[in-house]
Amino acid sequence: MKIARIELSSKKYPDLVTYCDIDLVDAIGGGWYPAVKPRTTYAVHVVTIDGKRKMQKLHRLILELRGVECLKHVDHRDGDGLNNCGFNLQPMTHRQNLRGKRVSGSSRFCGVSWNKQSSKWKAEIRNPSGKQLYLGLFHNEVQAAQAYDAAARELYGDQAKINFADHRIDIHDIDATTAVVVFQPNVDSRNVRCREVCDQYARDVAAALVEVFNA
């Protein structure tokens, strides 16, 4: 799958780039630079609206160009704020965004916390109505996270915020303006459909590479 590669303007971070769907390059224009945050980095630029200068985030512009309603939050599925390809963007309400928050100082995974009484990892999740559901106690933190992921998929489907994505997204630069995406199965994912989906992506990527190098 061929995508666009856009170099960001920054003396402090000269090597940063962002990626987006290749058909949107002309529409999004230029002048993008990095906005570095504690947990991720976003691509932004300044626009003038009603005579006032305003910072605009690339991921929000992309959703607007696609005709997708921009909710309060936009989640980057792979956690990389510079991967602004359409498949990586998911609009969310404030409540939906809170579902993926980790418990501070407890576990590195969503929906997992340390239970002192049992000396085990506890997994739990909130259902769509806000009720907290107990998923069990686990000796292994990863197993608890996988239990949370299974419940999240069952409750929220494609909008589930999970710990282990079904695939890992690898982006390989071709030249200064283009790149290709490769989707690799995630060994920690318990989704049985993962390999079939990733195999199809791999075939699509192979076809894209043939197209690029034969151009």
C-alpha positions as CSV (number, residue, x, y, z in Angstrom):
1,M,0.0,0.0,0.0
2,K,1.7,3.2,-1.2
3,I,1.4,6.3,1.0
4,A,2.7,9.9,1.0
5,R,5.8,10.9,3.0
6,I,5.9,14.6,4.1
7,E,9.0,16.1,5.7
8,L,8.3,18.4,8.6
9,S,9.9,21.8,9.0
10,S,12.0,22.0,12.2
11,K,15.6,22.9,13.0
12,K,15.4,21.2,16.3
13,Y,13.9,17.9,14.9
14,P,15.2,17.9,11.3
15,D,14.6,14.2,10.6
16,L,10.9,14.0,11.5
17,V,8.3,13.1,8.8
18,T,4.6,12.4,8.7
19,Y,2.6,10.1,6.5
20,C,-0.8,10.3,5.0
21,D,-3.0,8.9,2.2
22,I,-1.3,9.7,-1.1
23,D,-4.5,11.1,-2.7
24,L,-4.7,13.9,-0.1
25,V,-1.2,15.4,-0.7
26,D,-2.4,18.3,-2.8
27,A,-5.4,19.1,-0.6
28,I,-3.4,19.3,2.7
29,G,-0.8,21.7,1.3
30,G,2.5,22.4,3.1
31,G,4.0,24.3,6.0
32,W,3.7,21.4,8.4
33,Y,6.0,21.2,11.5
34,P,6.1,18.9,14.5
35,A,4.3,19.6,17.8
36,V,6.2,17.5,20.2
37,K,4.2,16.2,23.2
38,P,5.3,14.1,26.2
39,R,3.7,10.9,24.8
40,T,3.7,11.5,21.0
41,T,4.3,14.0,18.3
42,Y,1.7,15.6,15.9
43,A,2.0,17.3,12.6
44,V,0.5,20.9,12.7
45,H,0.5,24.1,10.7
46,V,-0.9,27.6,11.2
47,V,-4.0,28.7,9.3
48,T,-5.9,32.0,9.3
49,I,-9.6,31.8,10.1
50,D,-11.7,35.0,10.3
51,G,-8.6,37.0,10.5
52,K,-7.2,35.0,13.4
53,R,-4.2,32.6,13.3
54,K,-4.9,29.1,14.6
55,M,-2.9,25.9,14.9
56,Q,-4.4,23.1,12.8
57,K,-3.6,19.4,13.4
58,L,-3.0,17.3,10.3
59,H,-5.1,14.4,11.5
60,R,-8.2,16.6,12.0
61,L,-7.8,18.2,8.6
62,I,-7.6,14.7,7.0
63,L,-10.8,13.6,8.6
64,E,-12.5,16.8,7.4
65,L,-11.3,16.2,3.9
66,R,-12.7,12.7,4.1
67,G,-16.1,14.0,5.3
68,V,-15.7,12.2,8.6
69,E,-17.2,13.9,11.7
70,C,-14.4,15.2,14.0
71,L,-15.3,14.2,17.5
72,K,-13.6,15.6,20.6
73,H,-10.7,13.2,20.3
74,V,-8.9,11.5,17.4
75,D,-7.1,8.3,18.3
76,H,-4.0,7.1,16.3
77,R,-4.5,3.3,16.5
78,D,-0.8,2.6,16.5
79,G,0.0,5.3,19.0
80,D,2.1,7.2,16.5
81,G,0.8,10.8,16.1
82,L,2.8,11.2,12.8
83,N,1.1,8.2,11.1
84,N,-1.9,10.1,9.7
85,C,-3.0,7.5,7.1
86,G,-6.8,7.0,7.1
87,F,-6.6,3.4,8.4
88,N,-4.8,4.7,11.5
89,L,-7.3,7.4,12.5
90,Q,-10.3,6.8,14.7
91,P,-12.6,9.6,15.9
92,M,-13.7,9.2,19.5
93,T,-15.9,10.9,22.1
94,H,-14.4,11.9,25.4
95,R,-16.0,8.8,27.0
96,Q,-14.7,6.5,24.4
97,N,-11.2,8.0,24.8
98,L,-11.2,7.4,28.5
99,R,-11.7,3.6,28.0
100,G,-8.1,3.3,26.9
101,K,-6.6,5.2,29.8
102,R,-4.1,3.2,31.9
103,V,-4.2,3.1,35.7
104,S,-1.3,5.4,36.7
105,G,1.5,3.6,38.7
106,S,-0.1,0.2,38.4
107,S,0.2,-1.6,35.0
108,R,1.5,-0.7,31.7
109,F,-1.6,-2.1,30.1
110,C,-5.2,-0.8,29.7
111,G,-7.7,-2.5,32.0
112,V,-5.1,-4.1,34.2
113,S,-4.1,-3.3,37.8
114,W,-2.1,-5.0,40.6
115,N,-4.3,-6.6,43.3
116,K,-2.4,-6.6,46.5
117,Q,-4.8,-8.9,48.3
118,S,-4.2,-11.8,45.9
119,S,-0.8,-10.7,44.6
120,K,-2.1,-11.2,41.1
121,W,-3.0,-9.0,38.1
122,K,-6.6,-8.0,37.9
123,A,-8.4,-7.4,34.6
124,E,-11.6,-5.4,34.3
125,I,-13.4,-3.3,31.8
126,R,-16.3,-0.9,31.6
127,N,-19.3,-1.8,29.4
128,P,-21.0,0.7,27.1
129,S,-23.4,1.7,29.9
130,G,-20.4,2.5,32.2
131,K,-20.7,-0.6,34.5
132,Q,-17.3,-2.1,35.6
133,L,-17.0,-5.7,34.7
134,Y,-14.6,-8.0,36.5
135,L,-12.6,-10.3,34.1
136,G,-10.5,-12.3,36.6
137,L,-7.1,-12.5,38.3
138,F,-3.9,-13.6,36.5
139,H,-0.4,-14.5,37.5
140,N,0.9,-12.9,34.3
141,E,0.4,-9.2,33.4
142,V,0.3,-10.0,29.7
143,Q,-2.4,-12.6,30.1
144,A,-4.5,-10.1,32.0
145,A,-4.0,-7.6,29.2
146,Q,-5.1,-10.2,26.6
147,A,-8.2,-10.9,28.7
148,Y,-9.0,-7.2,28.6
149,D,-8.5,-7.1,24.8
150,A,-10.8,-10.0,24.2
151,A,-13.6,-8.4,26.3
152,A,-13.0,-5.0,24.6
153,R,-13.4,-6.6,21.1
154,E,-16.6,-8.3,22.2
155,L,-18.0,-5.1,23.7
156,Y,-16.8,-2.5,21.3
157,G,-15.9,-4.2,18.0
158,D,-13.7,-2.1,15.7
159,Q,-13.8,0.8,18.1
160,A,-12.1,-1.2,20.9
161,K,-9.0,0.3,22.4
162,I,-6.7,-2.6,22.9
163,N,-3.3,-3.4,24.3
164,F,-2.1,-5.6,21.5
165,A,-3.0,-4.6,18.0
166,D,-3.8,-7.4,15.5
167,H,-1.0,-6.2,13.4
168,R,2.2,-4.1,13.6
169,I,2.4,-1.3,11.2
170,D,5.9,-1.0,9.5
171,I,6.5,2.0,7.2
172,H,9.3,1.9,4.7
173,D,10.4,5.0,2.8
174,I,10.8,4.7,-1.0
175,D,12.0,8.2,-1.7
176,A,11.5,11.7,-0.3
177,T,7.8,11.8,-1.1
178,T,6.5,8.2,-1.0
179,A,6.6,5.2,1.3
180,V,4.9,1.8,1.6
181,V,3.1,0.3,4.6
182,V,3.7,-3.3,5.6
183,F,1.3,-5.0,8.2
184,Q,2.9,-7.7,10.3
185,P,0.9,-10.1,12.5
186,N,1.3,-9.3,16.2
187,V,2.3,-12.4,18.1
188,D,0.7,-11.1,21.3
189,S,-2.7,-10.6,19.7
190,R,-5.3,-13.3,20.3
191,N,-7.5,-12.4,17.3
192,V,-7.8,-15.5,15.1
193,R,-8.6,-13.4,12.1
194,C,-5.3,-11.5,12.4
195,R,-3.1,-13.7,10.1
196,E,-5.7,-13.8,7.3
197,V,-6.0,-10.0,7.4
198,C,-2.3,-9.4,7.5
199,D,-1.7,-11.9,4.7
200,Q,-4.0,-10.0,2.5
201,Y,-2.2,-6.7,3.4
202,A,1.1,-8.4,2.6
203,R,-0.3,-9.3,-0.9
204,D,-1.5,-5.7,-1.4
205,V,1.9,-4.3,-0.3
206,A,3.8,-6.7,-2.7
207,A,1.6,-5.5,-5.6
208,A,2.3,-1.8,-4.6
209,L,6.0,-2.5,-4.5
210,V,5.9,-4.0,-8.0
211,E,4.0,-1.0,-9.2
212,V,6.5,1.5,-7.7
213,F,9.6,-0.2,-9.0
214,N,8.1,-0.7,-12.5
215,A,7.0,2.9,-12.8
